[in-house]
Amino acid sequence: MTRKTDPRTRRLPVPSGQIPDFTVVPRQGNRHDGWTPERQRAFIEALADTGSIHAACRTVDMSQRGAYHLRRQPGAESFRAAWEAALDLGVQRIEDVAMDRALNGVEEPLYSYGKLIGTRRRYNDRLLMFMLRNRAPERFAEGKAKGLNAVGRMDEDRLRKKLFAEWEAEREAALPSPEEIRAGIDRKVEGLRIEIEHRRQREWDALSEETREAWQHYEALKTRDMERLAAEEDARRKALSGPRETINAVPPPEKVVEPKVRKTVWSLKDDTLR
């Protein structure tokens, strides 16, 4: 027995009439591997089919960072509106698929000793109650969305992490590259250098001829003194690094060894013998 494919699990494309029409984002170059008009329309269609930016980018073989970068470009207003509309269509399809699985269940294969022996249909009552409470809150949730249980909180946390990851990717795409940062620093340094040179030139032009001659004389004396100090320092270093004179060490005086004096100790026994 072979497993039959459930037609309800296949991804059906959104009808073309439901996809919003939009004006493609103009590009400077017409690269075949870039965001061509055909690739932009295919991305919007895939986004309407799946409701996932990651899946839509994989469909057109482009990166998420490139998609977010394209959305921020000048002239992308229509593309951004189509993006939001397609995302809403994709979310609606996800809700429809979830409701279909909650009502009709999912067919699962049954194995015995590694062999397929049949199939069974598994129903998810928790998913069904979740869909009813959110689609008809006035009847099943007392007019408001009911608090999430442990599984609902896990799903909410997973969705929050996904949205945060997408936001991080968009933020990183908006950050300048290291080359752009270095170029900006170089431009600021160059601007400061030019400003300092102009300020010094203005100050020099404002000086009298006598002050200029005195300043030039001071610079010449300073250069002469610095060269003299450098020469003296070099001579001192050479003198310290040269061979050192050997100093004849005076031998220490010989140690006078005094003869040992044997001490006689008299005991009580010796006095008796004496």
C-alpha positions as CSV (number, residue, x, y, z in Angstrom):
1,M,0.0,0.0,0.0
2,T,1.4,3.4,-1.0
3,R,0.5,6.7,0.7
4,K,-1.8,8.9,-1.2
5,T,-1.0,12.6,-1.3
6,D,-3.7,14.7,0.4
7,P,-4.7,17.4,-2.1
8,R,-5.5,19.7,0.8
9,T,-1.8,19.9,1.8
10,R,-0.7,21.2,-1.6
11,R,0.0,24.9,-1.9
12,L,-2.5,26.3,-4.3
13,P,-1.5,29.7,-5.9
14,V,-3.6,32.7,-5.2
15,P,-5.7,33.6,-8.2
16,S,-4.1,36.4,-10.2
17,G,-7.2,38.6,-9.8
18,Q,-6.6,38.8,-6.0
19,I,-2.9,39.9,-6.4
20,P,-2.8,43.7,-6.2
21,D,-1.3,45.5,-9.2
22,F,1.7,47.6,-8.6
23,T,4.4,49.6,-10.2
24,V,7.8,47.8,-10.1
25,V,10.7,49.6,-8.3
26,P,13.0,51.3,-10.9
27,R,16.5,49.9,-10.9
28,Q,19.7,51.6,-12.2
29,G,21.0,48.6,-14.0
30,N,19.2,45.7,-15.7
31,R,21.0,42.8,-14.3
32,H,19.6,39.4,-15.1
33,D,20.3,38.2,-11.5
34,G,18.9,41.3,-9.8
35,W,15.4,42.5,-8.9
36,T,14.0,42.5,-12.4
37,P,10.3,43.4,-13.0
38,E,9.5,39.7,-13.5
39,R,11.2,38.8,-10.2
40,Q,9.5,41.5,-8.3
41,R,6.1,40.3,-9.5
42,A,7.0,36.7,-8.8
43,F,8.0,37.7,-5.3
44,I,4.7,39.4,-4.6
45,E,2.8,36.4,-5.9
46,A,4.8,34.0,-3.8
47,L,4.2,36.2,-0.8
48,A,0.5,36.1,-1.4
49,D,0.7,32.3,-1.7
50,T,2.7,31.6,1.4
51,G,2.4,34.6,3.7
52,S,6.2,34.1,4.5
53,I,8.8,36.6,3.4
54,H,11.5,33.9,3.7
55,A,9.6,31.4,1.5
56,A,8.8,34.1,-1.1
57,C,12.6,35.1,-1.3
58,R,13.5,31.4,-1.7
59,T,10.9,31.1,-4.5
60,V,12.6,33.9,-6.5
61,D,16.1,32.9,-5.3
62,M,16.9,36.2,-3.6
63,S,17.9,37.2,-0.1
64,Q,15.6,38.7,2.6
65,R,18.1,41.5,3.0
66,G,17.8,42.4,-0.7
67,A,14.0,42.4,-0.4
68,Y,14.0,44.8,2.5
69,H,16.6,46.9,0.7
70,L,14.4,47.0,-2.4
71,R,11.4,48.1,-0.3
72,R,13.2,51.1,1.0
73,Q,14.3,52.4,-2.4
74,P,12.9,55.6,-3.9
75,G,9.9,54.9,-6.0
76,A,8.9,51.8,-4.1
77,E,5.7,53.1,-2.7
78,S,3.5,51.0,-4.9
79,F,5.7,47.9,-4.2
80,R,5.4,48.4,-0.4
81,A,1.6,48.6,-0.7
82,A,1.5,45.4,-2.8
83,W,3.8,43.8,-0.2
84,E,1.4,44.6,2.6
85,A,-1.6,43.4,0.6
86,A,0.1,40.2,-0.5
87,L,1.1,39.5,3.1
88,D,-2.5,39.9,4.2
89,L,-3.6,37.5,1.5
90,G,-1.0,35.0,2.7
91,V,-2.1,35.2,6.3
92,Q,-5.7,34.6,5.2
93,R,-4.6,31.5,3.3
94,I,-2.7,30.3,6.4
95,E,-5.9,30.8,8.5
96,D,-7.9,28.9,5.9
97,V,-5.5,26.0,5.9
98,A,-5.5,25.9,9.7
99,M,-9.3,25.9,9.8
100,D,-9.3,23.1,7.2
101,R,-6.9,21.0,9.3
102,A,-8.9,21.7,12.5
103,L,-12.1,20.5,10.8
104,N,-10.9,17.7,8.6
105,G,-7.8,16.6,10.4
106,V,-4.5,15.4,8.9
107,E,-3.9,12.0,7.4
108,E,-0.9,10.3,9.0
109,P,0.8,7.0,7.9
110,L,0.9,4.0,10.2
111,Y,4.0,1.8,10.4
112,S,4.5,-1.6,11.9
113,Y,8.1,-3.0,12.1
114,G,9.2,-0.4,9.6
115,K,6.5,-1.2,7.1
116,L,3.6,1.0,6.1
117,I,0.4,-0.7,7.0
118,G,-2.2,2.1,6.5
119,T,-3.1,5.6,7.4
120,R,-5.2,7.3,10.1
121,R,-6.7,10.7,10.4
122,R,-5.7,12.8,13.4
123,Y,-7.8,15.7,14.6
124,N,-6.6,18.6,16.6
125,D,-9.3,19.8,19.0
126,R,-7.0,22.4,20.5
127,L,-6.5,24.0,17.1
128,L,-10.2,23.9,16.4
129,M,-11.1,25.8,19.6
130,F,-8.3,28.3,18.9
131,M,-9.7,29.1,15.5
132,L,-13.3,29.3,16.8
133,R,-12.3,31.7,19.6
134,N,-10.5,34.0,17.2
135,R,-12.9,33.8,14.3
136,A,-16.1,34.0,16.3
137,P,-15.1,35.5,19.7
138,E,-18.7,36.7,20.4
139,R,-19.9,33.1,20.5
140,F,-16.9,31.2,21.9
141,A,-14.8,33.7,23.8
142,E,-17.4,36.0,25.4
143,G,-16.9,38.8,23.0
144,K,-13.1,39.0,23.3
145,A,-10.1,36.9,22.6
146,K,-9.5,34.4,25.3
147,G,-6.2,34.2,27.1
148,L,-3.7,31.8,25.6
149,N,-2.8,28.5,27.3
150,A,0.7,27.1,27.4
151,V,0.6,26.0,23.8
152,G,-0.7,29.3,22.7
153,R,1.9,31.2,24.6
154,M,4.6,29.0,22.9
155,D,3.2,29.8,19.5
156,E,3.0,33.5,20.4
157,D,6.6,33.4,21.6
158,R,7.7,31.6,18.4
159,L,5.9,34.3,16.3
160,R,7.5,37.1,18.3
161,K,11.0,35.6,17.7
162,K,10.3,35.3,14.0
163,L,9.1,38.9,13.8
164,F,12.1,40.1,15.8
165,A,14.5,38.2,13.5
166,E,12.9,39.8,10.5
167,W,13.2,43.2,12.2
168,E,16.9,42.5,12.9
169,A,17.5,41.6,9.3
170,E,15.8,44.8,8.1
171,R,17.8,46.8,10.7
172,E,21.1,45.2,9.6
173,A,20.3,45.9,6.0
174,A,19.8,49.6,6.9
175,L,23.1,49.9,8.7
176,P,26.0,51.2,6.6
177,S,28.8,48.8,5.5
178,P,32.3,49.1,7.0
179,E,33.5,50.6,3.7
180,E,30.9,53.3,3.9
181,I,31.8,54.0,7.6
182,R,35.5,54.3,6.7
183,A,34.7,56.6,3.8
184,G,32.6,58.8,6.0
185,I,35.4,59.1,8.6
186,D,37.9,59.9,5.8
187,R,35.6,62.7,4.5
188,K,35.3,64.2,8.0
189,V,39.1,64.0,8.6
190,E,39.7,65.6,5.3
191,G,37.2,68.4,6.0
192,L,38.8,69.1,9.4
193,R,42.3,69.2,7.8
194,I,41.1,71.7,5.1
195,E,39.4,73.8,7.8
196,I,42.5,73.9,10.0
197,E,44.7,74.9,7.0
198,H,42.4,77.7,6.0
199,R,42.3,78.9,9.6
200,R,46.1,78.9,9.9
201,Q,46.4,80.7,6.6
202,R,43.9,83.4,7.8
203,E,45.9,83.9,11.0
204,W,49.2,84.1,9.1
205,D,47.8,86.7,6.7
206,A,46.6,88.8,9.7
207,L,50.2,89.0,11.1
208,S,52.5,91.9,10.5
209,E,55.7,91.5,8.5
210,E,57.8,92.0,11.7
211,T,55.8,89.2,13.5
212,R,56.3,86.9,10.5
213,E,60.0,87.4,10.5
214,A,60.2,86.8,14.3
215,W,58.2,83.6,13.9
216,Q,60.4,82.3,11.1
217,H,63.5,83.1,13.2
218,Y,61.9,81.2,16.1
219,E,61.2,78.2,13.9
220,A,64.8,78.2,12.7
221,L,66.3,78.4,16.2
222,K,63.9,75.7,17.4
223,T,65.0,73.4,14.6
224,R,68.7,74.0,15.3
225,D,68.2,73.2,19.1
226,M,66.2,70.1,18.4
227,E,68.8,68.8,16.0
228,R,71.5,69.5,18.6
229,L,69.6,67.7,21.3
230,A,69.0,64.7,19.0
231,A,72.7,64.5,18.2
232,E,73.6,64.6,21.9
233,E,71.1,61.9,22.7
234,D,72.5,59.7,19.9
235,A,76.1,60.2,21.2
236,R,75.0,59.3,24.8
237,R,73.3,56.1,23.6
238,K,76.4,55.1,21.6
239,A,78.6,55.6,24.7
240,L,76.3,53.5,26.8
241,S,76.1,50.7,24.2
242,G,79.9,50.6,23.7
243,P,82.3,48.1,25.4
244,R,82.7,48.7,29.1
245,E,86.1,48.9,30.9
246,T,87.1,45.9,33.0
247,I,87.6,46.9,36.6
248,N,90.3,44.8,38.4
249,A,88.6,43.5,41.4
250,V,90.6,43.5,44.7
251,P,90.7,40.0,46.1
252,P,89.3,39.7,49.6
253,P,91.7,39.3,52.5
254,E,92.7,35.8,53.5
255,K,90.8,34.4,56.4
256,V,92.9,33.7,59.4
257,V,92.1,30.3,60.8
258,E,92.6,30.3,64.6
259,P,93.7,27.0,66.2
260,K,91.0,25.1,68.0
261,V,91.5,24.9,71.8
262,R,90.5,21.7,73.3
263,K,88.5,22.3,76.5
264,T,89.0,19.8,79.3
265,V,85.8,19.0,81.3
266,W,86.3,17.5,84.7
267,S,83.7,15.3,86.0
268,L,83.0,14.0,89.5
269,K,84.6,10.7,88.6
270,D,87.8,12.4,87.6
271,D,88.0,14.1,91.0
272,T,87.6,10.8,92.8
273,L,90.5,9.2,90.9
274,R,92.7,12.2,91.5
